[in-house]
Amino acid sequence: MTLRLVFMGSPAFAVPILQSLAEAGHAIVQVYAQPPKPAGRGRRSTPTPVHAWAETGKLPVRTPKTLKDPAEQEFLRGLNADAAVAAAYGLILPPAVLRAPRLGCLNVHASLLPRWRGAAPIERAILAGDRETGVTIMQMDEGLDTGPTLLAESVPIGPTATASELHDGLAALGAKLIVRALAGVQAGTLRPRPQAQEGATYAKKIAPDEGRLDWTRPASELARQVRALNPRPGVWFERGGERIKVLAASAEAGGARRAQPGTLLDDRLGVAAGDGILRLLRLQRAGKAAVDAGPFLRGTPLPAGIRLD
């Protein structure tokens, strides 16, 4: 049965979810996205991916800076929506908004709640060395990702998986699960269950300075850092005042106990870490194309024995 839906989302993660709802035959009566922001060299006002996709599909879009405005809340109530679906929207939903749809507001969250509530669940799961993550469909309440859950499905985090790869897989999974969840809620066959009290963690937003490589940390942690912060905000070290991005790396055990952290150990970009070796596999200089280690060294000689940073 067709539902009248309000969709709330902003980044690329939310686009497949919105698309799946439209393809399932639901009536998307309104799309909410964060306001356009300056981007690119010209700093031109650029809509979010959800905003752009909705306009292409001729769906109505609103981009308020806040949902606390009583006039905005009254407009939303007037839509007479059966449900609202949120996916990485980026704005807090006040109680009046949560109560407006007949079936409430459902959230598509990229973790297995209660682990990694908050803004950066994909990156934090990789940084922590988690072996699995997943998607949870949650009935929203006034807390931060604390509402009861409706559906959840896990996926493994492979040893070389990057945040970008995991992002795309979880977005596709969320697109599938939200259609199932809405059908179950509508039919009354799916009941929300309170989240467990134990095991809750908070995935705070990634800060730009978290991309800097600290060679005193274990190589295994540094390798996860490279995977987790790919492509944004990126991982980097400095050499001669220039910031060099590391796009791929692997951890190796042993071999660096006598070398100071940050010492280049060989001609294949093996760097001594606090424990083990971080092997730099793909790098990028400012304004240059990304290249593998071999071509990088031919253009940027780095002799063994020097200290990075």
Order of alpha helices (4+ residues) and beta strands (2+ residues): beta-alpha-beta-beta-beta-alpha-beta-alpha-beta-alpha-beta-beta-alpha-beta-beta-alpha-beta-alpha-beta-beta-beta-beta-beta-alpha
